[in-house]
Amino acid sequence: MNKIKYILPLLILGLLITVPCVDVLAGGPPCCPVQTPPLACDGILPPCPQIPLDGGLSALLVAGVAYGAKKIFGKSKS
């Protein structure tokens, strides 16, 4: 139980630091969003590519959290 008291705040802190950085690092070059008026970015910036983010990323995140929780709670029972 003592390990969980130390690991859980570090895990939360790591997620709070990492999650906002993912959006910044995955940004790529500047582009013109689809929602802008037609002539706002005309010839200045290329249109943004449409990248689908489906449930795969969420499924990997949930699986990783479940696996980590199993490892932590499995060691505490032993």
VEXTORFI-233671 format. One line per 4 residues: number of its first residue (from 1); their letters; for each residue x, y, z of C-alpha. Coordinates in steps of 0.05 Angstrom, whole numbers. Example, Ala and Ser with C-alpha at 12.3 -4.5 7.8 and 13.67 -1.06 7.14 Angstrom:
2
1 = as = 246,-90,156; 273,-21,143;
***
This chain:
78
1 = mnki = 0,0,0; 58,47,13; 84,39,-58; 16,59,-86;
5 = kyil = 17,123,-45; 82,143,-79; 69,116,-149; -1,145,-159;
9 = plli = 18,219,-150; 79,209,-195; 35,176,-248; -16,233,-245;
13 = lgll = 40,285,-249; 71,249,-308; 4,248,-345; -8,321,-330;
17 = itvp = 59,339,-360; 57,291,-419; -14,299,-445; -10,373,-462;
21 = cvdv = 58,363,-496; 30,310,-543; -13,362,-578; 45,411,-585;
25 = lagg = 94,359,-611; 45,328,-660; 26,395,-691; 68,392,-753;
29 = ppcc = 78,451,-800; 27,509,-798; -33,501,-843; -101,532,-857;
33 = pvqt = -158,499,-818; -220,478,-854; -266,523,-813; -234,588,-838;
37 = ppla = -267,631,-891; -247,614,-963; -202,674,-976; -170,678,-906;
41 = cdgi = -110,633,-922; -113,636,-998; -42,623,-1023; -10,635,-956;
45 = lppc = -16,568,-921; -32,499,-949; -97,465,-926; -91,421,-865;
49 = pqip = -92,346,-878; -151,310,-847; -123,260,-797; -174,214,-765;
53 = ldgg = -165,197,-692; -211,140,-675; -217,98,-613; -150,63,-624;
57 = lsal = -110,113,-585; -160,111,-528; -160,36,-528; -84,34,-522;
61 = lvag = -86,84,-465; -139,44,-427; -101,-21,-439; -37,11,-413;
65 = vayg = -70,37,-350; -104,-30,-337; -38,-67,-347; -2,-19,-300;
69 = akki = -56,-25,-247; -53,-101,-252; 22,-100,-242; 17,-53,-182;
73 = fgks = -40,-89,-148; -12,-157,-166; 53,-142,-129; 17,-115,-68;
77 = ks = -22,-180,-61; 40,-223,-63;
***
